[in-house]
Amino acid sequence: MTGSPTVRRRRLAAALRRLREQTGMTADQAAKEIGISKSALSRIENAQVSVMPPVARGLLELYGVEGEEVDALVQVARDARKRGWWQAYDDVLPDWFEVYVGLEAEASEIRAFQPQLIPGLLQTADYARAVIRAEHPDANSEEVERRVELRIRRQTTDTPPDLWVVLDEATLRRPVGGSEAFKAQLQRLADEADRPGRTIQILTFAAGEYGSMGSAFSVLAFPEPADPGVVYVETRAGSLYLEGQQVREYSRVFEHLVATAAGARESRDLIQEAIDGL
């Protein structure tokens, strides 16, 4: 699998921050030593920008790293500067979502909760097109199709992540795109529920209130221990990327949602009932 530059940038950022803190240096001291601004170092350590390999080498040597470890981390810096396939869609991909697509590309597991919409990784083109048109009413047909193409491209990978999705029952009742397109979408959802590595559960109306009502989120895990999990929370204005303790908190929320929702088999039956009702 080709590594995601986004994940590599995040890995290197965490390593550089940890190594600096181990030396006892402040960000201001480290930045002055290698001739960059404190704000530039802050952006590097927060994975907001990729670091030039010579700068990465300078920081590592400053922090007392030697030999093969330097070479390995400088290679990570080089990998982090490569272009991901999704960057070909820069014309329709905002910066705040580009980060998510880059993380998604290398995730080994995604646990997602959606109260209103079927997740992008499970959408049909017609369903995605209807959602995109509703979200971007001023977009012309070419832009809409580019966005649809990007959404479908995200579903095509040699190593798809394990996907565990909890959906509010509302997602089975709102006929997005019209009855025929929506029926095809529900059939896709039913087919996905039968695939290995896919778990789909429905939070029924009868379940009443539950944690995270109205707030969609995803918890992403990665195959390498050097890449800790991250929570993605999307809003109309942008997105939040949460780490550390907040990953554990959202994981507990997800576990509660799983326990409250119908089981996988019952959920598959509920999806089929919704299809039969159209």
N, C-alpha and C positions, 0 to 999 in steps of 0.2 A: 504494500500500500504506500502511495506517495504521501509523505507527511504533510499535514496542514501547516502553512506558514504562520497562521494565527496561533496555533497551539505551540509551535516552536518559539514564537515571540513571547508568549506568556510564560513558557518554561524558563527561557533565558532571563526574563525580567525578574522572576522569583529567585533565581539563583544569584543574580547580581545584587539584589537587595539583601538577601540572606548573608552573602559573603561580606558585603560592606558592613552590615550590622555586627558581624562577628569580629571585625577589626576594631570596632568602636569608633569608626570614622563617621562624621556627619555627612549628609549629602553635599553640603556646601564645601567641606574640605576635599572630598573625593572629586567633585567637579573641578575645583581649582587646580588640583594636582594634574589632571589630564587635559585641562584647557577647554572645558565646555561649561555652559551655564548650569546653575543649579536647577533651573526649570527644565532644561534638556535632560538632565539626569533623572529628574522626577518623572518625565514622560517615558523614559526608557524603563525605569523600575516599575511603572504602572502599566506597561505593555501598550502604551498609547502609540508608540512609534517603534519601528525597527531600528536596531543599532548597527552602525557600520562595523564590519569585522575588526578594523584597526582600533576603533574605540573600545570594542568589547575586549580585545587583547590587552589594551592599556589598562582597563579597569581590573581585569583579572590579575595582571602582574602587580598592579598597585595593591591588590588585596592579598598578595602572597601565594596565589595559585601557581602551580608549576607543571611542566611536562605535559603528559597526555591529557590531563584534565583541562588545561588551557586549550589544546588543540580540539578537544571534543566540544567544548563550549563555543569556540570560535566557529566551528562547523555548524553548530546550532544557529549562530548569528547569520551565517550565509544562507542556511535553509529558510530562516525567517524572512529573508528578503526576496524570496522567490514569489512569483505570482500564482495565486490559486485560480482554479478554473472559474470561480465566481466573479473574479475581477473583470472578466469580459462583459459583465452585466453592470458595470459602474454607472451606466446611464439611467438605470432604474433601481439601483441598489444603494440606499442611504448608508452612510458610514456606520451608524449605530446598529444596523442590521447586518452589515458586512461582517462584523465581528462574530455575530451568532452563526452565520453560515459557515465561517471558517472553523468555529468550534464544532459545529454539527458534523462537519466533514470527517472528523477523526474520532468522534464519540463512539464508545463501545456500547453504551447504554444510555437511553433517554427515557426518563419518566416524566410524563406530561399530564397536566390537568387543563381541560378546556370547558368552560361553562356555556359557550355560545356557538363555537365553530368546530368543525372537524379539523384536526391539525394539518398543516401544510404537507407533511410527509405522507398523508393518507388521502389527499384530495385528488379527485379527477380533474381533468383540464376544464370541463364545463363548470364544475362547482367553483374551482379556483377563479375562472373568468368572471363568474357572477359576483363573487366576493370582491375581487379587485375592482370591478366596475363600480360597485357600491362604495368602496373605500376611496376611489380616485375618480369622482364623477367628471372631472375636467380632462381626464387623460384621453388622448386620441386612440384609435384602434391599434396603431403600431405599438404604442407604449403599453397598452393592455396586453397585447400578445407577447411582448418581451417579458413582462412580469409573469405571465402564465408560463412561458418557456423556462424561466428561472426556477419557478416553483416546481415544475415537473422534473427539471434537471437535478434538483436536490434529492429526488427520490431514486436516482440512478447511481448506484455505487457498487463497487466490487465487494465491499465488506459492510453491508448495512448494519446499523446498530440494533441491538435488542431494543424493542420499543414497548413500553408499558404505558397505556393511555387510560385515563379516567375521564369520561365525558358526562356532562349533565344530560339528562334525558331531553332537554330542550334541543340539543343538536339533532335528535331523531325526529323532531316535530316541525322544525322550521324548513319549509320547502325552498331552500336556496336554489336559484336558477330555474325554478319551475318544476312541475311534478316529474317529468321524464328525466331531466338531468339529476334531480334529487334522488330519484329511485336508483339510477345508475350509481350515484355516489354511495348510497346505503348498501348496494350490492358489493361495491368495492370494499366498504368497511367490513361487511360480513366475510368476504374472501380473505381480507387481511387478518381477521380474527382466527381464521383456520390455519394460518401460516406459522411455522416454527419461529420462535423469537418474537412473536407478537402476542401481547395480552391486552385486550380491550374490555373495560368494565364500564357499566352505565350506572350513574347515580340517579335513581328514579325520583320522580316527584314525591312519591310516598315516603322517601327517606327524610323529608323535611329539611330543616336547616343543617348546614355543615360548614366546616372550616374552609376559608378561602372562597366563599360565595362571591361570584362576580369577578374573581381575579385569576387570570390564567398564568401559569408558570411552567417552566421545564427545569428539571434537574439533570445535568449531563455528567456522565462519568467517562473516563478515558482509559485506554489499555495500559499506559505506562504509569508507574507509581510516581514519576517525577511531575505528572500533570494532575493536580488535585481537581476535584469536582467543582462545578460552577452552577449557580442558579441563574436562569434568565427570566426576567419579568418584563413584559412588553406593555407600554402604554401608548396612547395616541401621540404623545409628544416625543417618544423615544424609547429607551430601554434601560434596565438596570442589570448589572452583572454582579452577583453576590458570591462571596467565597467564605471559607472557614466555618465559623459557628453558624452562619446563616444557611449554609448548605445542610447542616445537620437539622436546623429548625424546619426548613422546608421539607426535608426528607421525612420528618415526623408528621408534618401536615399531610404529606402524600400517603403515608402509611395509614393515617386516620381515614382519608378518602377511600383508600382501597378497602378498608374494613367496613366502611359504611355502604359502599356501592354493591350492586348485585355481583355475584361471582361470574367468572368468565363464561361458563356454559349458559347460565341464565341470561347473561348480557347478550350472548349470541342469539338466543331465542327472541329477546326483545328487539334486536335489530331486524330479525326476520319478520316479526310481527309488524314492524313499521313499514317494511317493504311491501308486505301483503296488504297493508291498509291503503296503499297509494293506487 
